[in-house]
Amino acid sequence: MITEQRLEDNKQPFLPSATDNDPENQRIYPISLEATEWPPRGFTSDDELSEQQAKAYITAGVPIYSGFRVSIPHASQDYFALYATCEGVPGGTDSAKFYKPALSAMTLQICGPEIANRPWETLEQPSFAFCYGEIPGTITLNHWISMSSRLKPTVALRDPGVKPREVDLATIIDRLICLETGFEEDDEDLMYKNLYKVLLKDPDRFLGPHKAMEKQIADLIIILSGPQWIDFSDPRNHVVAKFFSGASYAEEARYKKFFHQLLLSIELDVRINSKYHAEMPKQKLLSQLPPCIAWDLALSRKWRECISIKRSRVHRDLEQSKPFRGDK
């Protein structure tokens, strides 16, 4: 059984999470009502079944697929995403589970560290969390349908006047190390100074400085949308180690651009995931991000999970001129 649900442009641009009905954020194992005899007990051959009764008895054990056609935010009707969910089977999905934890690295949930519960919750599209079927050599209906999606094109964002500052590599590394120990989200003035005194130029610093976190998020998104940065949504750029350890990049000093982009991505990531950013606005924002920004956030998350920077030698003059502050 297949049904279709279409979200119009004037509705929410993101789909509901499985956590709405599943507080433990786990895939649900539905209990089906199986009829072992016909007519079912309590009915005669002349009785009529209601729609609900018919579904309970006749379709018991049959996968029920729901189709979703989702309009792409900030794009014309020519662009859309297609998904298919499956109910009525153990696990609430027709996709195979990862038989080794290491294989889960092929997918990344946008709003959390666990495996996604719905195919629209992952960074990569089509979603690899809902790719492979239970039978070896097969794929799911969602994966087959998603390959026909027409995903969002590059969106030209309006330039509000905010610009990145020229920053040397030592300053970038210093801030990356600082962010490993925490983020000054409880101090609005310090958060503003660390961002706009060193990394960005605030065009409204005299009349209305961008101290609100939502304005800082918007400025960072605008900056990272510029053409000068590495596009990590391009599969050719998914092996990021080459940007800071490859000989050709070291010779041409291109690694500085990588670390500069990494720092701006982390600054954006910690603000989006701040305890002062409510969950629903955060989900809505993440669902509307251009692919290049979404992949910048993925880089930030994986870097913070897997890599740390340690100084082998601290220069005295660098310590004396440290631009970032841990307190007022």
C-alpha positions in Angstrom: 0.0 0.0 0.0 1.5 3.4 -1.0 0.2 6.8 -0.1 1.6 10.2 -1.0 1.9 13.2 1.2 2.9 16.6 -0.3 4.1 19.5 1.7 3.3 22.9 0.1 5.6 25.9 0.2 3.5 27.7 2.7 3.8 24.8 5.2 6.7 23.8 7.4 9.8 23.3 5.3 10.9 20.4 7.4 9.4 17.1 8.2 8.5 15.8 11.7 11.1 13.9 13.6 10.5 10.3 14.9 11.0 11.7 18.4 7.6 13.3 18.3 6.0 9.9 19.1 9.1 8.1 20.3 10.7 9.6 23.4 13.6 7.2 23.4 14.5 8.2 19.9 14.5 4.5 18.7 12.8 2.9 15.7 9.5 1.5 16.8 8.5 -2.1 16.5 4.8 -2.1 15.8 2.5 -4.8 17.1 0.3 -6.2 14.3 -3.0 -7.9 14.8 -3.0 -11.2 12.9 -6.1 -13.1 11.9 -5.5 -16.9 12.2 -8.9 -17.8 10.9 -11.6 -16.3 8.6 -13.9 -14.7 9.3 -12.2 -13.3 12.3 -13.4 -14.2 15.7 -16.5 -12.2 16.5 -17.6 -11.7 12.9 -19.8 -13.7 10.4 -19.3 -14.1 6.7 -22.1 -11.5 6.1 -20.6 -8.8 8.4 -19.0 -5.6 6.9 -15.6 -4.5 8.2 -14.9 -0.8 8.8 -11.8 0.7 7.2 -9.9 0.5 10.5 -11.0 -3.1 11.0 -10.1 -4.1 7.4 -6.6 -2.6 7.8 -6.1 -4.4 11.1 -7.0 -7.8 9.7 -6.4 -7.8 6.0 -3.2 -5.8 5.8 -1.6 -7.3 8.9 2.0 -7.9 8.1 1.9 -6.0 4.8 4.4 -3.1 4.5 2.7 0.2 4.2 4.7 2.9 2.3 4.1 6.6 2.6 5.5 8.9 0.0 6.7 12.4 0.6 7.4 15.1 -2.0 9.0 18.0 -0.2 9.5 21.5 -1.8 13.1 22.8 -1.5 13.3 26.1 0.6 14.3 29.2 -1.4 13.9 27.4 -4.7 11.3 27.1 -7.5 8.8 24.3 -7.8 11.3 22.6 -10.2 13.3 21.5 -7.2 12.0 18.9 -4.7 13.1 16.0 -2.5 11.4 12.6 -2.6 11.2 10.1 0.3 9.4 6.9 1.2 8.8 5.6 4.7 7.7 2.1 5.6 5.4 0.9 8.4 3.9 -2.4 9.4 7.2 -4.3 9.5 9.5 -5.1 12.4 11.7 -2.1 13.2 9.4 0.4 11.4 11.6 0.4 8.3 12.5 -1.9 5.4 16.2 -1.0 5.5 18.8 -3.4 6.9 20.6 -2.4 10.2 24.3 -1.9 10.2 25.9 -5.2 11.2 29.1 -3.4 12.3 29.2 0.0 14.2 32.0 1.2 11.9 29.6 1.2 8.9 27.4 3.8 10.6 30.2 6.4 9.7 28.7 6.5 6.1 25.7 8.5 7.4 25.3 11.6 9.6 22.2 12.7 11.3 21.7 16.5 11.1 20.2 17.0 14.6 22.0 14.5 16.8 24.7 11.9 17.2 22.5 8.8 16.8 21.4 7.0 13.6 18.5 8.8 12.0 15.0 7.6 12.3 13.7 9.1 9.1 15.4 9.5 5.7 15.1 13.3 5.7 17.1 13.6 8.9 20.5 12.9 7.4 23.1 15.1 5.8 23.8 12.9 2.8 21.0 12.5 0.3 19.9 9.9 -0.6 20.3 8.7 3.0 22.7 5.8 3.6 20.9 5.0 6.8 18.0 3.9 4.6 19.8 2.6 1.6 20.3 -1.2 1.8 17.5 -3.7 2.0 17.3 -6.7 4.3 18.1 -9.1 1.4 21.7 -8.9 0.3 22.2 -6.9 -3.0 18.9 -5.0 -2.7 18.1 -1.3 -1.9 15.1 0.2 -0.2 12.2 1.9 -1.9 13.3 5.2 -0.3 16.7 5.0 -1.8 15.3 4.2 -5.3 12.8 7.1 -5.0 15.3 9.6 -3.6 17.6 9.2 -6.6 14.8 10.9 -8.6 14.9 14.0 -6.3 15.9 17.4 -7.7 17.8 18.9 -4.8 18.4 22.5 -4.1 20.7 24.5 -6.4 23.3 26.9 -5.2 21.4 29.9 -3.7 22.8 33.4 -4.0 22.4 35.0 -0.6 22.0 38.7 -0.1 25.2 40.4 1.1 24.3 42.4 4.3 27.8 44.1 4.4 29.5 41.8 6.9 33.0 40.8 5.8 35.6 38.4 7.1 38.8 39.9 8.6 42.3 38.9 7.5 43.5 36.5 10.2 46.9 34.9 10.6 47.3 31.2 11.1 48.5 31.5 14.7 45.4 33.4 15.6 43.2 30.8 13.9 44.9 27.9 15.7 44.7 29.7 19.0 40.9 30.1 18.7 40.5 26.4 17.7 42.3 25.4 20.8 40.2 27.8 22.9 37.0 26.3 21.6 38.1 22.8 22.6 37.7 23.8 26.2 34.3 25.5 25.8 32.2 28.3 24.3 31.4 31.6 26.0 27.7 31.4 25.4 26.8 32.7 28.8 28.7 36.0 28.2 27.1 38.0 25.4 29.8 40.7 25.4 32.7 38.3 25.3 31.0 36.2 22.6 30.6 39.3 20.5 34.2 40.5 21.0 35.7 37.1 20.1 33.8 37.0 16.9 33.7 40.6 15.6 37.0 42.0 17.0 39.0 39.3 15.3 37.1 37.2 12.7 34.3 39.3 11.2 33.5 43.0 10.5 30.2 44.2 12.0 28.7 46.8 9.6 26.3 47.9 12.4 28.8 48.1 15.2 28.0 51.7 16.0 24.2 51.8 15.6 23.2 48.2 16.4 26.0 45.8 17.1 25.2 42.1 16.3 25.2 40.8 19.9 22.1 38.6 19.4 23.0 35.1 18.6 20.6 34.8 15.7 22.3 37.7 14.0 25.7 36.1 14.5 24.4 32.9 13.0 23.1 34.8 10.0 26.4 36.6 9.5 28.4 33.4 9.7 26.1 31.7 7.2 26.6 34.6 4.8 30.3 34.5 5.2 30.6 30.8 4.6 28.4 31.0 1.5 31.1 33.0 -0.3 32.8 31.4 -3.4 36.3 31.6 -1.8 35.8 28.6 0.5 36.1 24.9 -0.1 32.8 23.2 -1.1 32.7 20.1 1.1 29.4 19.0 -0.4 31.5 18.1 -3.5 32.5 14.3 -3.1 36.0 15.2 -4.4 36.5 17.2 -1.2 35.3 14.6 1.3 38.8 13.5 2.3 39.6 16.6 4.3 43.1 15.5 5.5 44.6 16.4 2.2 43.8 20.1 2.9 46.2 20.3 5.9 48.6 17.4 5.5 49.1 17.1 1.7 52.5 18.4 0.5 51.0 20.5 -2.4 48.7 22.3 0.0 51.5 23.0 2.5 53.8 24.3 -0.2 51.1 26.8 -1.4 50.0 27.6 2.1 46.4 26.6 1.2 46.1 24.9 4.5 45.4 28.3 6.1 42.2 28.6 4.1 41.1 25.2 5.4 41.7 26.1 9.0 40.1 29.5 8.6 37.0 27.9 7.1 37.1 25.2 9.9 37.1 27.9 12.5 34.2 29.8 11.1 32.3 26.5 10.7 32.9 25.7 14.4 31.8 29.2 15.4 28.6 28.6 13.5 28.1 25.1 14.9 28.5 26.1 18.6 25.9 28.9 18.2 23.4 26.7 16.4 23.7 24.1 19.1 23.8 26.5 22.0 21.6 25.8 24.9 19.9 29.2 24.2 18.8 28.1 20.7 15.4 26.3 21.0 15.0 22.9 19.4 12.3 23.7 16.9 13.9 26.9 15.4 17.2 24.9 15.3 15.6 22.1 13.3 13.9 24.6 10.9 17.2 26.4 10.4 19.1 23.2 9.7 16.5 22.0 7.2 16.9 25.3 5.2 20.7 25.5 5.0 22.4 25.4 1.6 24.4 22.1 1.1 27.8 23.8 1.4 26.9 25.2 4.9 25.4 21.9 6.0 28.6 20.1 5.1 30.7 22.8 6.9 28.7 21.9 10.0 29.4 18.2 9.4 33.1 19.0 9.2 32.9 20.9 12.5 31.2 18.1 14.3 33.6 15.4 13.1 36.6 17.5 13.8 35.5 18.2 17.3 34.7 14.5 17.9 37.9 13.1 16.5 40.7 15.7 16.5 42.3 18.0 19.0 45.2 20.4 18.6 48.2 20.5 21.0 50.9 23.1 21.0 54.4 21.7 20.8 55.9 25.1 21.5 54.3 28.4 22.7 55.9 31.6 21.6 56.1 34.2 24.2 55.2 37.1 21.9 52.1 35.1 20.7 50.9 34.7 24.3 51.3 38.4 25.0 49.3 39.4 21.9 46.6 36.7 22.1 43.5 38.3 20.5 40.9 36.0 22.1 39.8 36.3 25.7 38.5 33.7 28.1 37.1 36.4 30.4 36.3 40.1 30.4 
